[in-house]
C-alpha cells in the first residue's frame, strides 16, 4: 500500500475550543458532547494568502502554523533485495 501526498497542499482554517463550551458526556452513547457547534468544522483554502484574507475579512483573530516538511529518504524496489550486513530480517507471509 502506498500513501501519496494528495490533498495535502491545502491551508486549513479551524477554531479553538471555547472555554465555556460546556462539555459533557452523552448518556445514551457515551460520546463527548459540546455546546460549541464550530468545534468540528474547518475550511480549506488553496493558498495561505486566501486563508488569511478570509479570516481578516470576517474580523477573526488567527494564528498561522507552518507545515512540517516530511523527510522521506528516496527508495526504489531494488533496495528490498540489497545486502545489509548484520542480523537477517525475517518476513512472514502468513
Secondary structure, DSSP 8 states (H G I E B T S, - for coil): -----TT-S-EEEE----TT---EE-TTT--EE-S-TTTT-EEEESSHHHHHHHHHHHT-----------------GGGGSS--SSS-------
